[in-house]
């Protein structure tokens, strides 16, 4: 099975600020080594989980320590109440076929 390198961030957003947060959240330019990125919102719009897949731990770390990422985080900061983040390695799980 192919191994994946995943960066996950969970943020609690200030009430009524999800739209503002989303505008600040988009990276520009998109990071080198980023394969896929997903965002998942809670129904109340107060929590968002970002899941990004990377070529390697090194490419993820290079983005995380870049000037562009520092600027992006500063732009998001006024809308964020709390943030948790971590790097993971893993693989896709096989789901049995259903009849």
C-alpha positions in Angstrom: 0.0 0.0 0.0 1.2 3.5 -0.8 2.1 5.6 2.2 0.7 9.1 2.5 2.0 12.2 4.2 -0.8 14.2 5.7 -1.0 17.5 7.5 -4.3 18.1 9.5 -5.4 21.3 11.1 -8.6 21.8 13.1 -9.6 25.3 13.8 -12.5 26.8 15.8 -13.8 29.9 14.0 -15.4 32.9 15.6 -19.2 32.9 15.1 -20.3 34.5 11.8 -16.8 34.7 10.4 -16.5 31.5 8.4 -16.9 33.4 5.0 -14.1 35.8 6.0 -12.0 32.9 7.2 -12.4 31.0 3.9 -11.2 34.1 1.9 -8.0 34.2 4.0 -7.5 30.5 4.0 -6.7 29.9 0.3 -2.9 29.7 -0.2 -1.3 31.8 -2.9 0.6 30.5 -4.5 -0.3 26.9 -3.9 2.6 25.0 -2.2 5.1 22.9 -4.0 4.7 19.3 -3.1 0.9 19.6 -2.2 -0.9 16.7 -3.8 -4.5 17.1 -2.5 -6.3 19.3 0.0 -9.7 18.9 1.6 -11.8 21.1 3.9 -14.6 19.8 6.2 -16.9 22.2 8.1 -19.1 21.5 11.1 -22.8 22.1 10.5 -22.8 25.1 12.7 -19.8 26.7 10.8 -17.7 27.0 14.0 -15.1 24.4 13.2 -13.2 23.5 10.1 -10.8 20.7 9.5 -8.1 20.9 6.8 -6.6 17.8 5.4 -3.7 18.1 3.0 -1.6 15.3 1.3 2.0 16.0 0.5 4.8 14.4 -1.5 6.9 14.2 1.7 7.3 15.5 5.2 10.1 17.8 3.9 7.8 19.5 1.3 5.1 20.0 4.0 7.7 21.4 6.4 9.1 23.7 3.7 5.6 25.2 3.2 4.9 25.5 6.9 8.0 27.5 7.5 7.6 29.7 4.3 6.9 33.4 4.2 3.7 32.7 2.2 2.4 30.4 4.9 3.2 32.9 7.7 1.3 35.6 5.8 -1.6 33.3 5.3 -1.7 32.4 9.0 -1.6 36.1 9.9 -4.6 36.7 7.6 -6.6 33.9 9.2 -5.7 34.8 12.8 -8.5 37.4 13.3 -11.2 34.8 12.6 -9.7 31.8 14.6 -10.5 31.1 18.3 -8.4 27.9 18.6 -6.1 25.8 16.4 -4.7 22.3 16.6 -2.4 20.8 14.0 -0.3 17.6 13.4 1.5 15.7 10.7 0.7 12.1 10.1 1.8 9.2 7.9 -0.7 6.6 6.8 -2.3 4.6 4.1 -5.7 4.0 2.5 -7.7 1.3 4.1 -9.4 -1.3 2.0 -13.2 -1.2 2.2 -14.8 -4.6 1.3 -17.2 -4.6 -1.7 -20.9 -4.5 -0.8 -23.6 -6.4 -2.5 
